[in-house]
Amino acid sequence: MANYIDRFNAADRILHWAVAISFFLLVLSGLGLFAHTFFDYFDLFGGPQQGIFVHKWSGVVFLACSVLLFLRHVGETCSFDEDDRKWIAKLGGYLSRKEQEIPQGKFNAGQKLFGIFAIIAALIMGATGFIIWDPTAFSRELTKFSLMLHGLFFTLFMVGMVVHVYLATIGNPGTLEGMLYGQVRKRWAKKHASKWYRKVVKD
């Protein structure tokens, strides 16, 4: 596969899809808790009791895998240089009609920012979810505040996920290959992650 380059190993891909699948289950099972309008979504799990069970334990998987995935790439995710600042200033060039090549590492600045937001959101939703799990063990004020934060960060994360999925598929064709097969095309890497490409490939 001379035209491809390794990008993500099996552990990265397993953790990523565990986060994605558990979040999808959280959305479907959580909608019935979020608003009475979506109460019928519990039928997908066999009823409210089963839906709540799925929501709770999917939350545990989501939090644990989110933390592990972040820790695997914390050095790259939390490191910003001048090129990253240029990327942020130009919003990656997505709003410009002219194609702009801003050198990036393994992750572009937008992916880094989303990764940092995602772990913060996961930790907050996990902590507030723990309180909501047994609301009788905590004060009414803390439970109400936790419900508000839980809903707020769920909404923000949903928006982020929609953008993330779009940019990993339609927005940047070829990106998804890395998480499906572990490899991406070299021409994709040269265009979207040129600094990372030069670091790992010696042409």
N, C-alpha and C positions, 0 to 999 in steps of 0.2 A: 504494500500500500504506500508507494513512494509519494503519492500526492497528499497523504494524510500525516497528521502529527498528533501524538498522545496529548490529551488535555486533562481528563479526569479519570482517576482509577476507579475500581469497583466500589471501594468504601465510600468515596465521594458520591457516586451515583446512587448507591443504596440509601444513604442518608438523605440525599436530595429528594428522592422519590418517596421516602418514608414521610418527610416533611410535607410534601405536596399531597399525598394521599390522605394523611391524617388531617390536614387542613381542610381538604374537600369534605371529609366526613364531619368535621367540626362545623362547617358551614351548613350542611344539610340537616344535621341533628340540632344545631343551635338556632336555626330559624324559627323552630317551634317554640323555643324559649324566648326569642327576641321579640316576637309580636304574635298576638293571637291569630292574626290573618294567616300566618304560616303554620298553624297548629297541625294541619293535615300532613305536613312533611314527616311527622312522627310515624305515619303509616308505612313509610319506607323501611322502618326498622322494627315494625311489628307492634307499635304502640308507644305512648309517652314514656313508660318506664324503661323500655328497651332503648328508646332514643336517648334518654338522659344517661343511661349506662354507657352507650357508645360515645356520647359527647365527653363524658368525664375521662374515660380511658384513652380516647383519641387525643385529648388534651395532654395527657401524660406523655404519650408517644411524641406528639408534636413538640413539646417543650424539650424533652430529652434529646431528640434528634436535632433540633434547632441549635442547641448549645454545642453538641458534638460537632456539627457541621461548621459552625462559626469558629470553634477552637482549631479546627483543622486548617483554616485559612486566615486566622486572626492577623498574622504578620502582614499579609498582602492586603487584606481588607482595611486595616487601620493605618496604612501607610499612604500618604498623599505627597506628591511632588508638584513641581511647577506645571508639568503637562496636565496633571489632574485638575489643577486650578484653572487652566485654560479651558479644559473640557467643561468644567462647571460653568465658567463665565459664558461659554457659547452654547450651553445646554447640549453638548455633544454634537452640535451642528444639525440637530433634528429639525429645528425651526428655520433653517436656512435653505434656500433653493440651490446654493452652491455646495457641492460635496467638499467637506473639510476633513482632512486627515490630521488628527491630533494623536501623536504617539501615545500608546497606552500599554500598561503591563498586562498581566494575565486577566485582571478585571479592570474594566474602565471605571472612571470616577462615579458614574451613575450606579453601577453595580455595587461599588464599595459603599456608597451612601445607603443604598437599599439594604445591603447586608447588615450595616450598623443599625438602621432603623428596625429591621426584622428581628434582630436579637433583643433589642430593647422592648419591642412590642411583645415578643414571645415571653419574656420574663415578666412583664407587667400583666399580660393576660394569664400567665401561669399563676402568679401570686394572687391576683384577684379571683381567679377560678378556684384556687384552694380555699379562699374565704367563702365563696359562694357555694362550694361543695357541701359545707355544713354551716349554713348561716346562723343556726341557733347557738353556735359556739362563740360567736362574736357579737359585738354591739350592733344595734340596728343602724346607727349612723355609719359605721365602718362597712357594713354589708351594702347599704345603699350607695355609698361612695364607690365601692368595689364594682357594683353592677354598672354604674355610670362609666367608670374607666374601662371596664371589660368591653362594653358596647362601643365606646369611642375608638379604642384601639383595634377592635374587630373591624369597624368600618374603615379606618385608615389602612389597615392591612389589606382589606379587600381591594381598595383602590390601587394600592401598590402592587398587588398580585396581578390585577388586570393589566397594568402597564408592563409588568415584568413578563407576563406570558406573551403579550403582543410583541415586545421588543425581541423576545427569544424565538419568535416564529416569523410572523409576517414582516415585522419591522426590520429584522436582520436575518435573512435566510441563511441557513447553515449553522446558526448558533445552537439550535436544539440537538444537532448531531453529537455534540460533546457530551450531553447528558444522556443520550440514548445509547451511543456506542463507545464513548470514551475518547473519540478522536474527532478532529475537525480538519477541514481541507487547509492545506498550507496557504492558499491564496486568501482564505478567510482570515487566518491568523495574521498574515502580513497586513491586511487591511484594518482589522479590528483590535489586534493586540501585537503591534509591531515590535514593541520593546521586549515583550515576553518571547516572541518568535525568535528574535535575534539572540536571546539568552539561551534558548534550549536547542536551537538548530544551527548547525555550522554548514552552510551551503558551500 
